[in-house]
Amino acid sequence: MKTLRYLDKTLAKLEGWFIIILLSLMIILTFMQVCLRGLYTHGHLQWANTLMGHIDWSEPFVRLLVMWLTFLGASLVTGENKHIKIDLFSPVLPPKWLPIRELILSVVCILVSAIMIKVCIEYVKMEMEFGGRMILYLPGWIGQLILPVGFALILFRFFLRAIDQGIEIARDMTK
């Protein structure tokens, strides 16, 4: 369990750094696009339009970064148990049953994440067969790898939560 906790903390640090880097890139590229567009549109500076043509890859790249940022952020907040939840049963259930409910929810989320990983792997395989290109002539499937990786990270976080809940339930039963 210590190894899993260490891996979780290491992943959280890496995700945090990736989020900072990706968000910074998004801000810089978008700011450049807006400034160049304004210089060309309002200042009638032809060099701004020429430069915009050279960084035309930045807009689809920023959209791809949004997807990466979303999955990394979702994994991070899942690890902190701050993800979006629809909780109808907590007010109705007795407090002693809440760990069982949490365990059931974690197991269901693990199953859903596993299904999504399988679906996303199939999608990435289709992208590989299609052979599309993205920025800098890289294969398009490279950008789509965040889909199965993101769901795998989320599955790992729910797996840790299920272990914690199982330990808590076992501890409560021995009392």
Backbone torsions as a table, in degrees:
resi	resn	phi	psi	omega
1	MET	NA	-34.2	178.9
2	LYS	-62.0	-38.5	179.4
3	THR	-64.2	-42.3	178.4
4	LEU	-64.0	-40.5	178.8
5	ARG	-65.0	-41.1	178.2
6	TYR	-63.8	-43.3	177.8
7	LEU	-61.8	-41.0	179.0
8	ASP	-62.1	-46.4	-179.8
9	LYS	-65.6	-39.7	178.2
10	THR	-64.6	-45.0	177.5
11	LEU	-60.6	-41.9	179.9
12	ALA	-61.9	-40.9	177.6
13	LYS	-65.1	-45.0	178.4
14	LEU	-62.3	-44.0	178.6
15	GLU	-61.0	-42.6	178.6
16	GLY	-60.3	-44.2	178.7
17	TRP	-66.6	-42.4	177.5
18	PHE	-61.4	-40.6	178.9
19	ILE	-61.7	-43.7	178.6
20	ILE	-61.9	-45.4	-179.3
21	ILE	-64.7	-47.3	-178.0
22	LEU	-64.7	-42.2	179.4
23	LEU	-65.2	-39.8	177.3
24	SER	-62.7	-45.1	177.3
25	LEU	-59.8	-44.0	179.9
26	MET	-60.6	-44.4	-178.6
27	ILE	-65.1	-46.3	-178.0
28	ILE	-62.3	-49.3	-177.7
29	LEU	-65.4	-41.8	179.4
30	THR	-67.0	-41.4	178.2
31	PHE	-61.4	-42.5	177.5
32	MET	-61.2	-44.7	179.9
33	GLN	-60.0	-46.5	-178.3
34	VAL	-64.0	-45.2	-179.4
35	CYS	-63.4	-45.8	-179.6
36	LEU	-64.7	-40.6	178.2
37	ARG	-62.8	-42.0	177.9
38	GLY	-65.7	-41.3	178.7
39	LEU	-63.5	-38.3	179.1
40	TYR	-74.9	-45.9	-175.5
41	THR	-68.9	-48.0	-174.3
42	HIS	-97.7	-29.6	-179.0
43	GLY	-95.8	-9.3	-179.6
44	HIS	54.5	39.6	178.9
45	LEU	-95.3	112.0	-175.1
46	GLN	-64.2	-33.8	-178.9
47	TRP	-61.7	-30.4	178.6
48	ALA	-66.3	-40.4	178.0
49	ASN	-66.6	-40.4	178.1
50	THR	-62.5	-44.9	179.0
51	LEU	-64.4	-37.8	176.4
52	MET	-60.8	-36.4	177.9
53	GLY	-65.6	-29.8	179.7
54	HIS	-79.6	-21.2	178.5
55	ILE	-114.2	31.9	179.4
56	ASP	-64.9	-16.9	177.3
57	TRP	-72.6	-17.5	-171.8
58	SER	-68.9	-32.7	-179.0
59	GLU	-66.8	-49.4	175.9
60	PRO	-65.9	-30.3	177.6
61	PHE	-65.4	-40.9	178.3
62	VAL	-64.5	-39.3	176.9
63	ARG	-62.0	-39.5	177.1
64	LEU	-65.9	-39.4	178.3
65	LEU	-63.8	-33.7	177.1
66	VAL	-61.1	-42.2	179.6
67	MET	-65.1	-44.6	178.2
68	TRP	-61.8	-45.0	-179.5
69	LEU	-61.6	-40.1	179.8
70	THR	-62.1	-48.0	-178.1
71	PHE	-69.8	-40.4	178.4
72	LEU	-64.9	-40.9	177.2
73	GLY	-65.9	-39.5	178.7
74	ALA	-63.1	-41.4	177.9
75	SER	-64.7	-42.4	-178.6
76	LEU	-63.9	-45.8	-179.6
77	VAL	-71.7	-28.1	175.2
78	THR	-65.8	-39.9	177.8
79	GLY	-64.1	-28.6	179.2
80	GLU	-93.4	4.2	-178.3
81	ASN	58.6	37.0	178.9
82	LYS	-116.7	19.1	179.8
83	HIS	-75.1	168.8	179.9
84	ILE	-68.3	132.0	-180.0
85	LYS	-133.5	144.3	169.9
86	ILE	-110.1	108.3	-171.5
87	ASP	-115.3	101.5	179.8
88	LEU	-99.0	-22.2	-169.6
89	PHE	-97.8	-20.0	-177.5
90	SER	-56.8	-43.1	179.4
91	PRO	-67.8	-23.1	-175.2
92	VAL	-92.8	-36.4	-175.9
93	LEU	-76.7	147.4	172.7
94	PRO	-66.2	147.9	-177.2
95	PRO	-55.5	-30.9	-178.8
96	LYS	-69.4	-17.9	179.3
97	TRP	-90.1	-10.5	-176.7
98	LEU	-60.1	-40.3	176.2
99	PRO	-61.3	-36.1	178.3
100	ILE	-66.4	-43.5	177.0
101	ARG	-60.2	-43.4	179.0
102	GLU	-62.0	-40.7	178.4
103	LEU	-63.5	-45.5	179.2
104	ILE	-61.8	-45.2	179.2
105	LEU	-62.7	-40.9	178.9
106	SER	-63.4	-42.5	179.4
107	VAL	-64.4	-42.8	177.8
108	VAL	-62.2	-43.1	179.1
109	CYS	-65.4	-34.2	174.8
110	ILE	-63.0	-45.2	179.9
111	LEU	-63.3	-44.7	179.2
112	VAL	-62.9	-44.0	179.2
113	SER	-62.9	-39.7	178.7
114	ALA	-63.4	-41.4	177.1
115	ILE	-63.3	-43.0	-179.9
116	MET	-65.5	-36.3	176.5
117	ILE	-61.0	-46.4	-180.0
118	LYS	-60.8	-45.9	180.0
119	VAL	-62.7	-42.8	-178.0
120	CYS	-68.6	-35.1	176.0
121	ILE	-63.7	-41.6	176.7
122	GLU	-61.9	-40.4	178.4
123	TYR	-62.9	-44.7	179.7
124	VAL	-64.0	-38.0	176.9
125	LYS	-61.7	-41.6	177.8
126	MET	-63.9	-40.3	177.6
127	GLU	-62.1	-38.0	178.5
128	MET	-65.2	-41.5	179.0
129	GLU	-67.5	-37.6	-178.9
130	PHE	-64.9	-38.8	175.5
131	GLY	78.9	21.4	179.0
132	GLY	-67.0	159.2	-179.3
133	ARG	-116.1	150.3	173.5
134	MET	-119.6	-152.0	-175.1
135	ILE	-59.8	147.6	179.0
136	LEU	55.8	27.5	177.6
137	TYR	60.0	23.1	173.9
138	LEU	-75.5	149.2	176.8
139	PRO	-59.8	140.5	-177.4
140	GLY	-62.7	-28.3	-176.9
141	TRP	-67.2	-23.0	-179.7
142	ILE	-61.7	-41.7	178.1
143	GLY	-68.1	-26.4	-178.2
144	GLN	-84.2	-5.9	-179.6
145	LEU	-61.1	-22.0	180.0
146	ILE	-63.1	-24.4	-178.6
147	LEU	-62.0	-60.1	178.7
148	PRO	-68.9	-35.2	179.4
149	VAL	-65.2	-43.1	179.8
150	GLY	-62.2	-44.5	178.0
151	PHE	-68.3	-31.9	176.6
152	ALA	-66.5	-39.8	176.9
153	LEU	-63.5	-43.0	179.0
154	ILE	-64.8	-42.8	177.6
155	LEU	-59.0	-43.1	179.0
156	PHE	-59.3	-42.7	-179.3
157	ARG	-66.1	-39.9	177.0
158	PHE	-69.4	-32.8	176.4
159	PHE	-62.0	-44.6	177.2
160	LEU	-61.9	-41.3	178.8
161	ARG	-63.9	-40.0	178.8
162	ALA	-63.4	-40.6	177.4
163	ILE	-62.5	-46.7	179.2
164	ASP	-58.6	-44.9	-179.4
165	GLN	-66.1	-39.3	177.5
166	GLY	-63.1	-40.8	177.8
167	ILE	-65.4	-42.2	179.7
168	GLU	-63.5	-42.4	178.8
169	ILE	-63.4	-44.9	179.9
170	ALA	-62.4	-39.7	178.5
171	ARG	-64.9	-40.3	179.3
172	ASP	-67.6	-32.3	-179.1
173	MET	-73.3	-27.2	-179.1
174	THR	-83.2	-7.7	179.5
175	LYS	-75.8	NA	NA
